[in-house]
Structures are given as structure tokens and as C-alpha cells.
Amino acid sequence: MTESVALDPVDLHILRLLQNDARTTYRELAAEVGVAPSTCLDRVTRLRRSGVITGHRLALDPARLGRGLQALLMVQVRPHRRELIGPFVERIRALPESLALFHLTGPDDYLVHVAVTDMADLQRLVLDEFTSQREVARVETRLIFQQWECGPLLPPATGRQVSDGG
């Protein structure tokens, strides 16, 4: 059975602030939301323990690391069988060019977000790492012109029970 987590307006405010800057100190968070630092620490600890906060991530700029061209690769795997899927997923996740991997419904089985140095590097990636694999039936490529971050990810209504997934 799925447990629910009750989030009040203070919890939601803390989550909003941390999503925008995960380096915010407890003292700064407490001042911003109007609670004592110890209360803020307790709330963040509870949000971590309950699985609402799952971690902290460092965001890197692929262009500043020499990978200024990003693309989405729609990949069709045939046959779509479990014994092929596991190794395929692990191989794609291990590629330094892979930023994100999604398992989909519909005509494409996977969507892979990649960052490469240039068009020649993208062509090399598609030919050597994707279409050269026996199980890959098709790869369709879409270049990304621009990308925006979205969020913050919060429950649809404040003060409601939030399911932890499942």
C-alpha cells in the first residue's frame, strides 16, 4: 500500500526554495518561511525520510564542457524483450553523451537525450552506439534548438495528501 505524505504550506514553501537553490542553508530557509532553524531542520529531515526529497544534484552546462549540440534520439528496439532491454538500458546509461533515458509507450521504445560536440560526433554516436546494435531497429534524431527548465514540481493543490508514487 502506498503511504501518503501530508504537506502544509510551510513544507511547500521549503520545497519551492530548495528546488530553486538546493544550497540554501537551514538558517536562510527558516528566515524565509518564518520558522525556527531547528523546526526547519526537522521539516527537511521529515521530507527526506518520507521520500519527498530524494537527493541533491549538481547541474552542468554541456556546452561549457565541449558538448554544445543536444539531440533527442527516438529508438525502436526489436524484439522488445526483457533479456535485451536490461543490457540496452545499461549500455545507453553508460555513454558519456547520454543525459537522460526514457522508456516509452507508442511506436518508439526509448527517448534518449544526448549532448555531443558537433554533427559529426552525433553521427558517430548514432551509427556506432545505436544502429550498430542488433536489437536497434530504428533511430530517429531531433536536434534541440533551445531548452528551458520547468518547475518547481509541487503537488497540484496545497494542503492535500501527496502520494509517494505507486
Secondary structure by P-SEA (a helix, b strand, c coil): cbbbbbbcaaaaaaaaaaaacccccaaaaaaaacccaaaaaaaaaaaaaaccccbbbbbbccccccccbbbbbbbbbccccaaaaaaaaaaaaacccccbbbbbcccccbbbbbbcccaaaaaaaaaccccccccccbbbbbbbcccccccccccccccccccccc
